[in-house]
Amino acid sequence: MIEFRKLTLKDKSAFENYMEEWDKPEEIVPTATNFTRYKDFEDMIQAFDYRESGGEWVKNTTLFYIIEGVIIGAANIRHSLTEDLLNTGGHIGYGVGKSYRGQGYATKILHEALKFAQTIGIEKALVTCDEDNIASGKVIIKNGGVEDVPFMQSNGVKSRRFWIDV
């Protein structure tokens, strides 16, 4: 069974296995899933709920792509954009565990995230990636991304910016 959903406390073991997919857990994407930010799994689940309430920053939802109980990847969907998110970050951030890359899962995760974005009223979604992330650029284009003017971040990294009609 394939699911694209929020995690529950019952998903702790699957999430621990997913974390092993990342060589540097602090670099996990989307950043909302960076477990080093939380004191434990329960705290992370509570933080996801809080973030969805809009109590912190912008309202956002974190959903996981799960096949037969195995977490393949995740997406964080921001319900609105700040000026910073317009430059880099956009509406949707997504990531795929190392073992599952190059198998089309990122394209599926972004597709599912766009379907969710539509349900919350987003008509045109901004999705960004660093210039050197060729694979992500291809995923965004496969999902209908039309490239806009890039943004040069203060650290010298260029963000490619794409708009997708939802």
C-alpha positions in Angstrom: 0.0 0.0 0.0 1.2 3.5 -0.9 0.4 6.4 1.4 1.2 10.1 1.5 0.3 11.2 5.0 1.2 12.7 8.3 3.2 10.5 10.7 1.7 9.2 13.9 3.4 7.9 17.0 3.1 4.4 15.5 5.5 5.4 12.8 8.5 5.8 15.2 10.3 2.6 14.0 9.8 3.4 10.3 11.1 7.0 10.9 14.2 5.7 12.7 14.9 3.5 9.7 14.3 6.4 7.4 16.8 8.5 9.4 19.5 5.9 8.6 19.1 6.8 4.9 20.8 10.1 5.5 24.6 10.2 5.9 24.3 13.6 7.6 21.0 13.7 9.5 21.4 17.5 10.0 21.1 17.9 6.2 17.9 16.0 5.8 15.3 17.6 3.5 12.8 19.0 3.9 14.3 20.7 7.0 11.1 20.2 8.9 12.0 16.5 9.1 15.5 17.2 10.6 15.3 15.1 13.7 18.2 16.9 15.4 15.8 19.8 15.9 13.6 17.8 18.3 14.2 16.2 21.7 12.5 13.0 20.6 10.0 11.5 18.1 6.9 12.5 20.1 8.3 16.1 20.2 8.7 16.1 16.4 5.1 14.9 15.9 3.8 17.6 18.2 6.0 20.2 16.3 4.5 19.1 13.0 1.0 19.7 14.5 2.0 23.1 15.9 3.6 24.1 12.6 0.3 23.2 10.8 -1.6 25.5 13.2 0.4 28.5 11.9 1.7 29.2 15.4 5.3 29.4 14.1 6.5 31.2 11.0 4.1 30.2 8.2 1.5 27.5 8.4 3.0 24.3 6.9 2.2 20.6 6.6 4.7 17.8 6.6 3.6 14.6 4.8 5.5 11.3 4.2 5.5 9.0 1.2 5.2 5.5 2.6 5.2 2.2 0.8 4.2 -0.9 2.8 5.2 0.8 6.0 8.6 2.0 4.7 9.2 5.8 4.6 10.6 6.6 1.2 10.6 10.4 1.5 8.8 13.5 2.7 7.4 16.8 1.6 6.8 20.0 3.6 4.1 22.2 2.1 4.1 25.9 3.1 0.5 27.3 2.9 1.7 30.8 2.0 5.0 32.5 1.1 7.0 35.1 3.0 9.5 37.3 1.1 12.3 34.9 2.0 10.3 31.9 0.7 9.6 33.8 -2.6 13.4 34.0 -3.1 14.4 30.5 -1.9 12.3 27.7 -0.4 9.0 28.2 -2.1 5.8 26.4 -1.3 7.2 22.9 -1.3 10.4 21.2 0.0 10.9 17.5 -0.5 13.4 14.8 0.0 14.0 11.1 -0.7 16.1 8.6 1.3 19.4 7.7 -0.3 18.4 4.1 -1.1 15.3 5.3 -3.1 16.9 8.0 -5.2 16.9 7.7 -9.0 13.8 5.5 -9.0 11.2 8.2 -9.7 10.1 8.7 -6.1 11.0 12.4 -5.9 8.7 13.0 -8.9 5.9 11.1 -7.2 6.4 12.9 -3.9 6.3 16.3 -5.5 3.2 15.3 -7.5 1.5 14.3 -4.3 2.6 17.5 -2.6 1.1 19.5 -5.5 -2.2 17.7 -5.1 -2.2 18.6 -1.4 -1.3 22.2 -2.2 -4.4 22.3 -4.5 -6.6 21.2 -1.6 -5.5 24.2 0.5 -6.1 26.7 -2.2 -2.7 27.1 -3.8 -3.2 27.7 -7.5 0.4 28.3 -8.5 3.2 26.7 -6.5 6.7 27.9 -6.2 9.3 25.1 -6.0 13.0 25.9 -5.7 16.3 24.0 -5.8 20.0 24.9 -5.6 21.6 25.4 -9.0 23.9 22.4 -8.6 20.9 20.0 -7.8 20.4 18.9 -11.3 18.1 15.9 -10.3 15.8 18.2 -8.4 15.5 20.6 -11.3 14.5 17.7 -13.5 11.9 16.5 -11.0 10.4 20.0 -10.8 10.2 20.3 -14.6 8.6 16.8 -14.9 5.9 18.1 -12.6 5.2 21.1 -14.9 7.7 23.6 -13.5 8.4 26.7 -15.5 11.7 28.4 -14.6 11.6 31.9 -13.3 14.4 34.3 -12.5 17.0 32.7 -10.1 17.9 34.1 -6.8 21.4 34.5 -5.5 21.6 33.6 -1.8 23.9 35.5 0.6 26.1 32.4 0.8 26.7 32.6 -3.0 24.5 29.7 -3.9 22.1 30.3 -6.7 18.5 29.1 -6.2 16.6 28.1 -9.3 12.9 29.1 -9.0 10.1 27.3 -10.8 6.3 28.0 -10.9 3.9 25.1 -11.3 0.2 25.6 -12.1 -1.6 23.4 -9.5 
